[in-house]
Amino acid sequence: MKQNKMMAFIESNIMPIAGRIGSQRHLIAIRDGFIAIMPLIIIGSLAILVNNFPIPAFQHFMTGLFGEGWTAVGGAIWNGSFALLSLLAVAAVSFKLAESYHTDGLSAALIGIGAFAVLTPTTEDFGFSMTWLGAQGLFVGLIVALLSTEVFRLFSQNEKLKIKMPEGVPDGVTKSLNALLPAAVILSSAGLCNALIVHFSGQSIHELVFSTIQEPLQGLSNTVGSALIFTFLNHLLWFFGLHGTNILGPIMESVYLPLIQENQHLFSQGMSAFEVPYIVTKPFFDSYVFMGGSGTTLALLAGILIAVKSKHYKTIGKVSLAPGLFNINEPVLFGLPIVLNPIMFIPFILIPLILTITSYIALASGLVPKTVAILPWTTPPIVSGYLVTGGSVRGVFLQIFNLVLATLLYLPFIKAAERSALHQTENE
């Protein structure tokens, strides 16, 4: 009875708020922007992984085949992808936000890049500092993308501020001229803002934001407490049928991507995966907690196939196994179902929290290397455990341990759910 009251309270008071957050225009733009640039991020990550693959025989083979400079290709790929993370994010988020307003996405993206460049410090030879074009400038980049696009939208939707062109003028020319005034206002404002901040603080806006906001936030995000909070919220939202990964995605990407980027950078400089600083990263969740998808449902499917006799459950288990191996778990979430199933509430929330703790302890104690690569989220377990640790079987052993533990924890709840379903069928 108490559980029903709690679920009713959450459903009536918390879920509407979560739903509104999940449909918020700016968060959706950030989420979709990161999704758009994810192929480049993954390619850059894999390039560094190949360059630093910790098997001497592989390194000797590549050196003998291509010479000492063979890693230059991977380094160049990194420079053209992950090293430009903030710049790519500004363009993608600006485009997606403008697109949601049904206005000129290309102009918004170009102006956003220009505004970001105005605020970015230059080196002595007048080049841009790569420090702030990468993940370290991400916080400022997202703010610039959202603000510049909002200003652009206000101008573009005001008919009085549009330049009227005669018929026959190409549409591209008209759009370009209509972007002239908002571009002038946005770039001038960015330049004024940059001058004032440098004058009064002696730092660029990137340095100021990083030292006062981003650095403390990254320190907090590397704790087991923050990992548990994120895991809990993600699964609570999923239990009520809301896409927790998408809702929390913008927060996760902006907080955890800089951490994996720093791990990768140090790994590429020769530091071992045991020595890199950050434990809690996006691959940490994807590889050790979300195996089979949110809820570690690959373990749930294993439990169903091992111990359940119900034809319905067996069918769902067999149908869901193939997509589950690639971390796609909507068939089991909605087919079993797990969503809004009171019996499955406790294991679906509790088991990922337990795996977060076991994984954190394994990495923090040095039993397992930390994550140094980003992989496609559909990479199957075992493969992902080997690759994210830079080629260590210890990552595989941790995944196997977590899967076995999760399966054992799921079993009594699966049996209880099966008995409840059979009892309900008999009553009907």
N, C-alpha and C positions, 0 to 999 in steps of 0.2 A: 504493500500500500504506500509506504514511504517512498519507494522507488518510483512508483507511478506519479506521485505528487511532485517529486523532484524533476522527472522528465517533463511533466506538464508545465512546471515553472520555467524550465530551460526553453521549452518549445515556444511558450507564449511571451517570454521576456527577453531571452538572449538571442534566440535564432532570428527574430526580425531585424535586430541590430546587425548580426553577422551577415544576413542577406543583403542589407543596404550597403554594408561595407564591400561585399563581394560584387555589387553592381555599380560601385562608385566609378565614375568616368575616368578619373585620373589614375586610380589604382589599376584599372583595366588597361589603360594605355601603357603603364609601366610594365605590367605583366606581359602584354602582347609584344611590346618592344623588345623585352629580353628573349621572348620566344623567337622573334625574328632574327636576332643576332646569335642565337645559341649555336647554329652550325659552325660559325667562325670561331666561337669560344672553344668548342669541342676539338676542332681541327688544330688550333693553336696548342691546346692542352696535349693532344696526342703527339704533336711534333716534339714537344719537350720530353715527353715520356720516351719516345724512340731515341732521341739524342742521349738520354741518360739511363737507358735500360741497363739494370745492374747485373748483367751476365757478361763476364769478361770475354767469353768466346764470341758473343754477338758483337761486342765492341771491336775485337781484333778482326773479325770477318769484315765489318764495314770499313775499318781503316785500311785493310789490305785491298779491298775492292775499289774504294773511292778516294783513298788518301786521308791524311790527317785532317783536312778541312771539310770532311763529309757532313759535320754537324751544322755547317753554315746554312744549309737548306732549311733545316728545322728552325734555326734561329731566325731566319728571314720570315718564315711562316708565322712564327710567334709575333714578330714585329708588326706583321700585317693583320693580326687578328686580336689575340688576347691583350697585347701591349697597347691597343687602341680602344680598350673596352669602353671608357667613358665617352670618347668621341662617337663610337658606334651607337652607344645607348642614347646619346642626345639626339642623333638623327632618327633613330627608330622610334623613340618615345614621342618626339615632336610630330613625326609623321602619323603615328597611330592616334594621337590626341586630336590633331587637326582633322583626320579622317572621321573621327567620331562626331565632329561638328559639321561634317559634310563641306569642308572648306579645302583649300589647296594644300595638300599634304607635303608636296615636294618643296614648295616655297617655305613652308613652316620649318621643314627639316634643315634646309640650307641656312635660313636665318638663325635657327637654334645653334647650328655649328659655328656660325660667325660670332654669335654672342658668347659662346663658350670659349672661342679662341681669344676674344677680347679680354676675357677674365683670366686667361692662362698665362703664367710667367714664361718669359723667353730666356734662352741661354745667352752666353756672351757672343755667340756667332749668329744671334737673331733667329735661332731655331726654337721650336716649342720644347719645353721640358717634358720628356717622356714619362716622368714621374706622375704628372697630373693628367696625362692622356690615358693612362691605364686605370686600374681599379681604384687607385688612391684618390682620383678625382671624381669618383662616381657620385658622391653625395652632391657636390656642386653641380655636376652635369645633369642630374635628375631635376634639381630645382630650376636650373636654367631652361631645360626643355619644357617644363610645365609652365613657367612664367612667360617665356617668350612666345609660346604657342597661344596662351590665353590673350596676350596683347595683340598678336597677329589676328586672332579670331575676332576680337572686338573691332579692329579696323576693317577686316574683310567682310564683316556682316553689316557694316554701316554703308548704305548706298550713297550717302552724301560724300564719303571719302574716296569713293571709287572713281577712277579716271574713265570717262566715257570715250569710247573709240568708235569710229565710223564702221559701218558694215563692210565686211570683206577683210578686216584685219584678222590675222590668224589668232586663234584662241590662246596659243602659247604666249604671244606678244602681249595680249591683254592681261593675262595672269601675271606676267613679269612686271609690267608697269604698275599694276595694282599692289604688288608687293613692295614697291619702292618706298612709300611713306611709312608703313609699319617697320620695314627694315631699318630705315633711318632712325626712327624713334627707339627701336629696341637696341640697336648697336650703340647709339649715342648714350642711352641710359646705362648700358653695360660699361661703357668707357668711363662715364662719370662715377658710377658706383666703384669701379676698380680704383680710380684715382683717389677717391675719398678714403677708401679702406687702407690703401697703401700709405697715404699721408698720415692718417691718425693712428694706425696700428703698426706701421713699418713692415707689414706682411701682405702677401697677396690673399685674396679671399679663399683660395685653396688651402693655404697654410693655416689661416685663421680657423676655418671650419674643421680642418683635420685635427688640429691641436685641441680645440675646445669641444667638439662634438664627436667626430668620427673615431678618433683614437680611443677615447673612453668607451664608446659604444662597442667597438671591436673587442676591447678587453673584456667587457661584460659578456659578449656573445660567445666567448671561448670557454665559458663555464658550463658545468653540468646542469646548473640551475636553469640557465637560459635555454639549453637544449631540451630539458624536460618541459618547460613552459611551451615551447614551440610544438613539441611532439603532442602534448596534451590538447592544445587548441586545434591542431590539424585534425586529430582523430575525433574530437568532440563535434566539429563541424561535419565531418564525413558521416558520423553516426546519424545525424539528422538529415542526411541526403544533400548537404551542401559540399561543393568541391573545395575542401579545406586547402589542398595544395595550391589551387588557383587563387583563393582568397588571400592566403598568407604569402603567396609567391613574391609580390613586390617587396615585402619586408625582408623575406629570406634572401632574395637575390642581392639587394643593396647592402645587406649586413654580411652575408657569408661569402659572396664572390671575392671581395678583397682579401679575405683570409686564405682561400685556396690559391689565389693569384700570388700572394706572398710566399706560400709554401712552394709553389711551382718555381718561382723565381730563384729561391734559395737552393732548391733541388737542382736547377739547371746550372747553378754556380759550383756544384760539387758537394753540397751538404747532403747527408744521407736522409732518407725518409724518417728515420728515428729522431733526427736532430731538429727538423723543421719545427717552428714554434706552435702552430695552431692545430688543435685537436678537432674542434667542432667546425666542420665546413659543410657545404652542400653535399659533396660526395660521402661524407660521414653518414648522413641520414639515408641517402639513396642506397648505399652499399650494405650497411649494417642494420638498419632499422626498417626501411621500407622494402624489404625483400618480398617480391610478389605484389607490391603496391602498398598503400597505407594499410596499417593493421597487420603487417607481416602475413598477409593472407596466403602466401605460399605454404607456410606452416599449417594454416587452417586446412588447406586443400590436402596436404599430406595426412593430416589427422582424419579427414573424411574418408580418404581412400584406404586408410589402415583399419579403422575401427567402426565405421558406420555401416549399417545394413539397409537403411532406408533407401528405397529406389530413387526418391526425389533427390536426396542428398548426394547419392552416388552419381546420379546424372549430372547434377550441378558441378560436382567435383571433377568429373571427366571433361565436361564442356569447358570449364574454367581453367583447367591445368595448362593448356598450351599458351593462352594469352598471359596466364599468371607467371609463367617462366620468364616472360618479357616485361613483368611488372605492370601488366594491365589487368585490373581486378574488378572492373565494373560488373562483369557477369556474376561473380560471387557476392559482391556487395548488395546487388539488387535482386539476384536470383535466389539466394539461399533463404531469406535475405539476412544481411547484417544490419542494414539501415532500419532504424526504429524497432529492432528486435531486442526486447528487454534482457533476454537470456545472454545475448552476445555483447551487451553493452560493456560489462566488466572486462572480459578478455580483450576485446577490441581496443579499449583504452589502456588497460593495464600492461598488456604484453609489450607493446612498443616502448612504454616507459621503462620497463625492466631491461629491455635490450639496449636502450639508450644508456643506461647505467653500466651494464656489462661491457658495452663497447667503449665507453669513456674510460673505464678502469683499465681495459686492455691496452688502449693507446697511451693513456697517461702514465702507466707503469712501465712502458717500454716493451711489453710483450708483443705488441703488433706495431708496425710502422704507421706513421700518420699518413693522411691522404695527400697525394701530390699530383693527381690527375683528375680532370673532369671527363666523364664518359656520357654517352647518350643515356637518358634515364631508362631506356628499354634494354640496356645491357643485362643479360641474365646474371643472377648470383653465381658465385664461384669464379666466373670470368671477371666480373667487376671487382671482386675481392683481390684478385691477383694484380689487376692493372692499376687500381687506384693507389695501391701501396708502392708503385714503382717496380712491380714484378716480384712480390714476396708471397710465398705460400702461407705465411702467417695470417695474411688477410683472408685467405680461403678458409683456414682453420677457424678463424673467428666467425665467419659466416656460417660454417657448418655447426659450430657450437650454438650460435644464436638460433638457427633453424630447428635444431633438435630440442633446445630448451623451449622455444615457442610452441612446437608441436606438442610436447608433453603438457604444457600449460593449457593449450587449447582443448585437449582430449576430454576432460570432464565436462566442459561446457558444451562441446559438440554432442556428447552422449545425452546430456540434459536437454538440449534443444531437440534432439531426435525423439526422445521420450515424450516431450511436450507435444511435438507435431503428431506423433502416433496417437497420443491420448485425444488430441483435438479431432483427428480423423475418425476415431472410434465414436466419439460423442456425436459427430455430425451424421 
